[in-house]
Amino acid sequence: MAVSANRPAAANGLLKLDEITTYYGQMRILEGISLEVSTGELVCLLGGNASGKSTTLKTVLGIVRPRSGRVLLSGEDMTSWPVPQRIANGIAIVPENRRLFGDMTVRENLELGAVLGDGSTFAEDLGRVHDLFPRLYERRNQLAGTLSGGEQQMVAMGRALMSRPRLLLMDEPSMGLSPALVQQNFRIIKEVHESGVSVLMVEQNATMALSIADRGYVLSTGQIVLEGPASELLKSEDLKRAYLGR
């Protein structure tokens, strides 16, 4: 599959993956992938099951170490950094299936997102999260495990935002949500992005993801087979062939 010739470079590069190859044991998962996220950009990474999307996010976060290639943050090589150092330098994740602490309250889950801070902006950050998600203020003393799927997704996003991230990683934000909640969720992601947070989002719902993204990449069996501006990818027949197999 040909890669789009229209490859806009990240002018103010925040994140760069440079020829990343990763393995699980003897199985190669990613093969020489390169992608960029500029400061202020929302970039989506599309692909079917087992295409390597989640492994890419784990590589950015440091959970998976590449066999070769580099991971750069604002031009600094962080390939060897441990996960806590990456988080301390402004990376946060909204993980697949949310992964909340169900026996803790909504407020306590949000507090966990701010543990690396000095507390000076806690009230401001909590107020911002409550402005984005008024339901979380209403549910602040409720156990997170008793919330609906949509409410739990709000907590997961709010928890990530409490760390004031420069780069927000999102892993399948529409998974397990009803169509109405998917629409609401993507509106909130767009609002978060427009507030100045750079986003790298892994998603299977290509149409929804591209409708709010600036640029997109398509993974297939561990390789990037298509990339370009989101508006062009939405109209691309190559996207249908790469993503839908037709």
Residue pairs with C-beta under 8 A, 6 or more apart in sequence:
1 220
1 225
1 226
1 238
1 241
1 242
2 226
2 238
3 224
3 225
3 226
3 227
4 226
4 227
4 228
4 232
4 233
4 236
4 238
6 228
6 229
6 232
7 227
7 228
8 215
8 228
8 229
9 36
10 16
10 36
10 37
10 38
10 41
11 38
12 38
12 39
12 40
13 36
13 37
13 38
13 39
13 72
13 74
13 75
14 37
14 38
14 39
14 41
14 73
14 74
14 166
14 167
14 198
15 35
15 36
15 37
15 60
15 71
15 72
15 73
15 167
15 198
15 200
16 34
16 35
16 36
16 37
16 70
16 71
16 72
16 75
17 33
17 34
17 35
17 36
17 56
17 59
17 60
17 69
17 70
17 71
17 72
18 34
18 69
18 70
18 71
18 72
19 32
19 33
19 34
19 68
19 69
19 70
20 30
20 32
20 33
20 34
20 56
20 59
20 66
20 68
20 69
20 70
20 71
21 28
21 30
21 31
21 32
21 33
21 66
21 67
21 68
21 69
22 28
22 29
22 30
22 55
22 59
22 64
22 65
22 66
22 67
23 29
23 67
24 55
28 222
29 52
29 55
29 222
30 52
30 55
30 56
30 59
30 66
30 222
30 223
31 222
31 223
32 69
32 223
33 52
33 56
33 69
33 219
33 222
33 223
33 224
34 69
34 224
35 43
35 45
35 56
35 217
35 224
35 227
36 43
37 43
37 167
37 198
37 199
37 200
38 198
39 166
39 198
40 196
40 198
41 198
41 199
41 214
41 215
42 189
42 190
42 193
42 198
42 199
42 201
42 212
42 213
42 214
43 199
43 200
43 201
43 213
43 214
43 215
43 216
43 217
44 200
44 201
44 202
44 203
44 209
44 210
44 213
44 215
44 216
44 217
44 230
45 53
45 56
45 57
45 200
45 201
45 202
45 203
45 216
45 217
45 219
46 53
46 203
46 204
46 206
46 209
46 210
46 216
46 217
46 218
46 219
46 239
46 243
47 53
47 204
47 218
47 219
47 220
47 243
48 204
48 220
48 243
49 204
50 221
51 219
51 220
51 221
51 222
52 219
52 221
52 222
53 171
53 202
53 219
54 96
54 171
54 172
54 202
55 64
56 202
56 219
57 93
57 169
57 171
57 200
57 202
58 64
59 65
59 66
59 71
60 71
60 86
60 91
60 167
60 169
60 200
61 83
61 86
61 87
61 91
61 93
61 169
62 78
62 81
62 82
62 83
62 85
62 86
63 83
65 79
66 79
69 79
70 77
70 79
71 77
71 78
71 79
72 78
73 86
73 89
73 90
73 91
73 167
78 85
78 86
78 89
81 89
87 116
87 163
88 116
89 166
90 163
90 164
90 165
90 166
90 167
91 165
91 166
91 167
91 169
92 113
92 160
92 161
92 163
92 165
92 167
92 168
92 169
93 160
93 168
93 169
93 170
93 171
94 153
94 156
94 157
94 159
94 160
94 168
94 169
94 170
94 171
94 173
95 156
95 171
96 171
96 172
96 175
97 175
97 176
98 152
98 153
98 155
98 156
99 156
100 109
100 144
100 145
100 152
100 155
100 156
100 159
101 108
101 109
101 112
101 144
102 143
102 144
102 145
102 146
103 143
103 145
104 143
104 144
105 140
105 141
105 142
105 143
105 144
106 136
106 139
106 140
106 141
106 142
106 144
106 147
106 155
107 140
107 141
109 144
109 155
109 159
110 126
110 129
110 136
110 155
110 158
110 159
110 162
111 162
112 159
112 162
113 158
113 159
113 160
113 161
113 162
113 163
114 122
114 125
114 126
114 162
114 163
116 163
117 125
117 162
117 163
117 164
121 164
122 162
125 161
125 162
125 164
126 162
128 161
129 136
129 158
129 161
129 162
130 136
130 137
132 157
132 158
132 161
132 188
132 191
132 192
133 154
133 155
133 157
133 158
133 188
135 151
135 154
136 151
136 154
136 155
136 158
139 147
139 151
144 152
144 155
147 155
149 176
149 177
149 178
149 181
150 177
150 178
150 181
150 184
150 185
153 173
153 177
153 181
153 185
154 188
157 173
157 188
157 189
157 192
160 168
161 168
161 192
161 197
165 197
166 197
166 198
167 197
167 198
167 199
167 200
168 192
168 197
168 198
168 199
168 200
169 199
169 200
169 201
169 202
170 189
170 199
170 200
170 201
170 202
170 203
171 202
172 202
172 203
172 204
173 185
173 186
173 189
173 201
173 203
174 182
174 185
174 186
174 203
174 204
174 205
174 208
175 204
177 185
182 205
182 208
183 208
186 208
186 209
186 211
186 212
189 199
189 201
189 212
190 212
192 199
193 199
193 212
201 209
201 213
203 209
206 239
206 243
207 234
209 216
210 216
210 230
210 231
210 233
210 234
211 230
211 234
212 230
213 230
214 229
214 230
215 227
215 228
215 229
215 230
216 227
216 228
216 229
216 230
216 233
217 224
217 226
217 227
218 224
218 225
218 226
218 227
218 233
218 239
218 242
218 243
219 225
220 242
220 243
225 242
226 233
226 236
226 238
226 239
226 242
228 236
233 239
240 246
